[in-house]
Each structure stands twice: as C-alpha cells, then as structure tokens.
C-alpha cells in the first residue's frame, strides 16, 4: 500500500512542472500551447466524467 504524499513533495512537483513549462515556452511556438491547453481540458473532462 502506498502512503499519502506529504505537502513538501506536492510543492516540489509543482515547482518541477512549472520549470519545465517555462523552459518549453522559450523553445516551442505559441500554437503548441493552444494545442496543449485543449488536450489538457479534454483530459480533465474525461477524468472528471470517469469519477462520477
């Protein structure tokens, strides 16, 4: 069984993801970010529908 993550690991994960997004935003074109935003919304919607 896995234990719950503590608050520090959540903050660390958010910092890592934010760093990747900042680095990628310097490299990738703006059209990619609209695609990623749309894909994220679809994924969020699917996840929310699967929980209900």
N, C-alpha and C positions, 0 to 999 in steps of 0.2 A: 504494500500500500504506500502511496505517496503522501507525504505530508504537505501541508499548505505552505505556499511561499510566504516569506516574510516581506515586510514593507520595503526593505532595502533592495531586494532583488527586483521588485517591481520598478522602483525608481531607476535602477541600473539598466533594466531592459528598455525603459522609455528613453534614457539618455543614449543608448546604443542605436536605437531605431531613429531617433532624431538626428544623430550624427550621420547615419547612412543617407537619410533624406537630404540633408544639407549638402553632402558631398555629391550625391547623384544630381541634385538640382543644378549644380555648376556644370555638369557634364552633359546631361540629357536635354533634348529640346522640350519646349513647353507643351507640344502636342502629346508627348508621352504622359505628362502629368494629368491631362484630362482623361486619357485612357485609363490610367491607374486609379483615378478618382471614381470613374464609372464602374470599373471592375470591383473596387472596394465596396461601393454601395450595393452592387449586386450580391457580393459575398455576404455583406452584413444582412441584407434582406433574406437571403437563403438561410443564414444561421438563425435569425430571429424566427422565421417560419418553422424551422425544424424544432425549435424549443417549445412551440405552442402545440 
